[in-house]
Amino acid sequence: MRARIGVNGLDHNHVFEIVDRLVKAGAVAAAHIQEGGFLEAFEGWQTESRPMTFDEMLADDSIDIVVTAAIPNRRADIALAAIAAGKHVVTDKPGLTTMAQLDAIRAAVAGMPGRPWTVLFTERYENRAIAEAVRLARSGAVGRIVHVIGAGPHTMWAKRRPDWFWDPEATGGILVDIGSHQVDQFLTITAMTAADVEVVAAAVGNVASPDHPAMQDIGSMTLAAPGVVSDHRLDYLTAKGLGTWGDCRLTIVGVDGTIEARANVDIAGAEGAEHLFVVDAEGTRRVDIGDVVVEWGEQLLADLADGGERLMTQQHAIDVTDVCLRAQGAAGPWGLAGSTS
């Protein structure tokens, strides 16, 4: 029997990516709540999806998965209600925005089999260069990993943004929101848990958004775990001339070499996205990722069917969120206090 999806949260366009992969993997978009900025586009796309209230969705035993890309600070309440109703939850990142929400999720899934709460970190699961870089690092291709560097620049596109985008109370802040991709990659590469990680330094700031003073348009965090350090920068400063939404990069330094993934663009001139480079004892080479398969949808549905954790463990989703929240909570102001430069 095909898994059936109910969507509550059409506020971020990642909902299309999530639902599309699940449908291609064999699920059915069965129902949706009629609210959110992308409601009209969703209804024009998934024409067989039936509108219903959330209470109706929770009571409908035929709905197996609740997908949410709601305003981030609303995602936890949606997830908690769905888990209590026996549904599997797939949430856009960030899965939630406060430590109190994370504590509630921990309590809700404690002792439950499999992974009832999935946070989809699309940068690793959707980008084949990032996914293959992580796999190579974990396979020992460049030896013991000692440094991970992540960059997650985004384009502001200010005129397209909804009001909630500018409010860190709604988004959780830049380290919780887009920083979740980098923390996911760091923990996956190193097989570390939140308990292993110390937030050494973190900063957030508003350097280019004077019309929205609460907005965090730049942030950084330095994380340390046994034998490895990780540095990450996030921002909304991508220049219009780049030609894509951000020059996201992942650099992995091992004792025997380096791996670098450029997710969206090779500024040296190669066409397209998903570029991967390796430097090791044999030389410097570009890695062909043409045979790498994006299969997270199939893995998730298999996990749903048998209570497995192929895609990620439940603990990993919790650990990534925990580290991001701690970094956001520890963040000081960007730059030197009182600087006039």
N, C-alpha and C positions, 0 to 999 in steps of 0.2 A: 504493500500500500504506500502511495506517495505521501511524503510529509507535507503538511499544510501549514502555511505561514500566515500569521496575522501581524499587521504592521501598526504600531502605535508610535508615531514620531516621524513626521515628514518635514523636519525643520532643517536638515542638512542633506546636501545632494549625495553623500555617501550611501544613502538608503538605496539608490538605484544600483550602485555597484554591489551592495550586499545581496539585495533581492535577486538581481540578475544572475549572480554566481550560483545562488541556491536553486533557482529555477532551472538553470542549465544543468545542474547536478541531479535534477529529478524532483525537486519540490514543486509545490503549487502555491502561488500567491492567492490566498483564498479570501482574505478580509483586510480591511483597513479602517482606521479611525479618520473621520473627515475633519482634520485640522492640520495645520502646518503650512509653511511657505511653499512647499513643493506638492501640495495636494492636487492641484489641477494637472500638473505634468504626470503625476503618478496615475491618476485616474484615466488619463489619455493613453497611458502605456499599458497598465495592467487592467484591461477592460473587463476581465472576468472577476476581479476582486470585488467582494461585496462590502459595502459600507455598513458598519455596525458600531455600537458604543463599546467602550472598553469593558464594561460589566458583561455585556453580551459575549465579547471575545473570551473573557476569563471563564465564563460558564460553558462555552462551547467545547465539548470534549474532542471534537474533530480538529481543533487547532493545536498543533504540536509545538510550534516555534513562534515566539513573539520577537519580532525585529523592531529595534528602536534606533532612530537617529533624531530623537527629540532634542530640544534645547538641553545642553549637557547636565544642568543641575536638576532636571526633571527625570533623567534616565534611571536613577536608582529607584525611585518610587514605582516606576513602571515595571522595572525588573523584579522588585520585591513582591509586587502583587501577582506577577506572572508566575514566579517561582512557587509562591504559596498556592497557586491554582494548578500546579503540576506541569507547567509549561517549561520548555527550554528557552532561554533568553539569548539572543544575539544582539549585542549593542555595539554601535559605532563607538570609536574612541573619542573622548575619555568615557569610560563606563559610568563615572560618577565624579563628584567635585569636592567632597569633604571627607574627612576621616570618620565622622559619625556615620555617613552613608556607607563607607567601606566596612565599618564594624557591623552594621546591620546586614550587609551582604554576607560577611563571614558567618554570622549567626544563622542566616537563612540556609546556607549551603552546607553547614557543618554536618558531617555524617551522611550526606547524600552521595549516592554513587555517581561516577562519571563527572561531567562538567556542566551543571545546569546553567551557569553564567559564563558566557563567552564574550570577551571584549575583542573585537576584530581590529588588529593593528595592520591596516591595509598596506602600509609602506613595505612591510616584510612579506606579507602574503600575496600581494598583487604585483610587486615589482620583482622580476626574475633575477636581475643583477644583484639586488639586495639579498634575496633568498639564497642564491648560489654563493655569494660571499660568506654568508653565515654558515652554510653547509661546509664550504671549504675550510673555514676557520675551525669548525668543530671536528673536522676529520683529521686535523693535525697538519694541514698543508703548509703552514708557515711556523710550525712549532708551537711552543707554549705562548699563549696570548698574554701580553703585558700592557697593551694600551689600545683603547677603542676610542675613536673620534667620530662623532656624528654631527652633521650639519643639516638643519631642517628649515632652510629659508623658504618663505611663501610670498606670493604676490598679494598686496593689500586689496586691490579691486574694491576700493571703498564704496563706490556708488552701488555695488551689487549686494552689500552686506546688510543684513537685518539689524535692528536695534540691539538685540541681545549679544551680537558679536562683539560689541565694544565694552561689554560689562564683564569684568573678571569674576563677579559673583555668579554669573550665568555660565561662563565657560570653564571656571575653575582656575583660570590663569594660564599663561602661555606654557609653563613647565608641565602642568597637568594635561593640557590639551595636546598640542603638537609634540611636546616633549615625551609623550607616552610612546611614540614610535621609537625614539632613540633608546629609551630605557628597556623597551621590549627587546631590541636588538642586542644591547649590552648583556642583559641577563641570559638571553638565549645563547649567544656566542660563548659565554664563560661558564654556563651552567650554574650560575650563582642564584641565591635567593635573596629576598629582602633582608633577611637576618644577617646576611654576609656583607651588606652594603652600608657604607657610611657616606653621608652627604658632607663633603669637605667644604664646598663653597657653592653658593647659588646667588644669582642676581636677576632682577627683572627691571624693565624701564620703559619709558615712553620717550622715544627720540625723534619720531617723525609724524606724530598724530596729535597736533595741538588742538584740534577741534573735539577730541575725545580724550580728555586728560586722564581718565581712569584706565584707558586701554593699555595693555602691555604688548608693545610691538617688537620687543626684543627681550631675550632671556638667555641665561647660560647656567650650566651646572657641572660641577666636578664631583664625580663619585669614585670611591675607592673600595676595593674588596681584596681579599688575600691575594697578593701577587700581581694585581692589575689595577690600573687607573683608567677612568673613562671621562672624557670631556665632551660636552655637547653645547651647541649654540642653536637657538631658534630665533627666527625673526620674520617680519613682514616687510622686508626692505628690498625685495627682488626688483631690479630695474626693468622697465618696460621693454627694453631692447633684447632681453634674454630669449624671448620667443616661447617660453613655457612658464609654468606656474612657480617653479623654484629649482635651483641647482642643488638638490639634496644629495648629500654624499655620506658614505660610510668608509672610514679607513680603519683597518685592523692591523695592528703591529704585533708580530710574533718574534720570537728569538731567532727564527730562521727566514724571515721575509715579511712582506707586507701585501695586503689585499686592499684594493680600493674599488668601491662601487660608486658610480655616478648614475643616479636613478633616472634622471629625466633628460640630461643633455651632456654631450661631450664638447666642452668649449674649445677643444683642439680642432674640431671640425667634422668628426664622424657624424653621420646622419642618425636621426632617431633617438630613442631612449634606451635605457637598460644597458649601460656600459660597465664592463668589469675588467680589472687589470690585476695582474699578480707579478710581484718581483720576488724571486727566490734564488737559490744557488744555481739554477739552470739558466737564469736570465730574466728578461722583462717581456711579458706577453699580454696580449688582449685575449680574454677568455670568451669563447662563443657560448652564449646562453640560449641558442635557438632550440635546443632539445629540452630545456627546463620547462616543466609543465606546472601551470597554476591549478592546483587541485584541492584548495582548501574547502570548497563547497562539498565535494565528494567526501572528504575526510570528516567534515562536520556532520553530515548526514549519517555516515557510518557510526560516528560516536553516539549520535542520538539513538540509533537503532540498537546498539549493544552496551551502552554505558561506558564506552571507551574514552580515551584521552589522546587520540592520535594527533589532533590539531595542536593542542596545547593542554597542559594540565590545568585543573582548576586553581591550583596553588600559583601557577605562573601568572594567570590573569590578576590574581589578588596581589602578588608580589610586585608586579609592574606598577599597579595602581598605588600601592603603599609607598614605593620609592618616589614616585612623582609627587605625591601629596607631601611627603617629608621635605623634598627639595623646594617645592613651592612655599611651604610654611617657613622654611629657613631663609628664603631669598631676601637679600638686602637690595638697596637701590642700585641702579645701573650707574657705573662710573663713580668717581670720587664725590662725596657729599660736599656741596658748596662749590663745585667746579664751575667756572664760567667759560671754559674752553668749548 
